[in-house]
Amino acid sequence: MKALQFVRLTLKTIFKYPAMYGSPEAVEAQVLTLLEVRFVLTKGFDPQRTIVDAYSAFGRAERPEVGNKPLSTLYPNVKDLAPLLEKFAKSW
């Protein structure tokens, strides 16, 4: 499946070279979008399972002070955010 290969390769590249993909907010959005696409390609569409809910819970578990804000608000350097995004990607 070419689309799934694209998603996997792009995620791998983002995690390895996050600064090439923009600001922390941009990288966060791209990763979440690619994870959503990966989920739909592998498991189908499920309106009951949303990445936003899972990511919010992950963010609160990793950094309770974040509340419901995106993790990117705590990391001005995308290189510091990328490992957390990769950890979430492996768990979701």
C-alpha positions in Angstrom: 0.0 0.0 0.0 1.8 3.1 -1.2 -0.1 5.6 1.0 0.8 3.7 4.1 4.5 3.6 3.0 4.4 7.3 2.5 3.0 7.9 6.0 5.6 5.7 7.6 8.5 7.2 5.7 7.3 10.8 6.4 6.9 10.2 10.1 10.3 8.6 10.3 11.8 11.5 8.5 10.0 14.1 10.7 11.3 12.4 13.8 14.8 12.3 12.5 14.9 15.9 11.1 12.1 17.8 12.8 13.5 21.3 12.1 13.1 20.6 8.3 9.3 20.5 8.8 8.8 23.8 10.5 7.8 25.2 13.9 6.8 23.0 16.8 3.2 23.8 16.0 3.6 22.8 12.4 5.4 19.6 13.2 2.8 18.7 15.8 0.0 19.2 13.3 1.7 17.2 10.6 2.5 14.3 12.9 -1.1 14.2 14.2 -2.5 14.3 10.7 -0.3 11.6 9.5 -1.2 9.4 12.5 -4.9 9.9 11.8 -4.3 8.9 8.1 -2.3 5.9 9.3 -5.1 4.8 11.5 -7.7 5.2 8.8 -5.6 3.2 6.3 -4.9 0.4 8.8 -8.0 0.2 10.8 -10.7 2.1 9.0 -12.6 5.2 10.1 -13.9 5.1 13.6 -15.7 8.2 14.8 -15.5 7.0 18.4 -11.7 7.0 18.4 -10.1 10.4 17.8 -6.5 11.3 17.9 -7.3 14.6 19.6 -8.6 12.8 22.7 -5.7 10.4 22.8 -3.1 13.1 22.3 -4.7 15.3 24.9 -4.6 12.4 27.4 -1.0 11.6 26.4 0.0 15.3 26.9 -1.6 15.5 30.4 0.2 12.2 31.4 3.6 13.4 30.1 3.3 17.0 31.3 0.4 17.6 33.6 0.9 21.3 33.5 -0.1 21.3 29.9 -3.8 20.8 30.6 -5.6 20.7 27.3 -3.1 22.8 25.4 -1.0 21.3 22.7 2.4 20.0 23.8 4.0 22.4 21.3 3.2 25.3 23.6 5.8 24.0 26.0 8.5 23.4 23.5 9.9 26.4 21.6 12.5 24.1 20.0 11.1 21.4 17.8 14.0 19.1 18.5 12.8 18.9 22.1 9.2 18.1 21.0 10.0 15.5 18.4 10.9 12.7 20.9 7.5 13.1 22.7 5.7 13.1 19.3 7.5 9.9 18.4 6.6 8.3 21.7 3.0 9.2 21.1 3.2 7.8 17.6 4.4 4.5 18.9 1.6 4.3 21.4 -1.2 5.2 19.1 
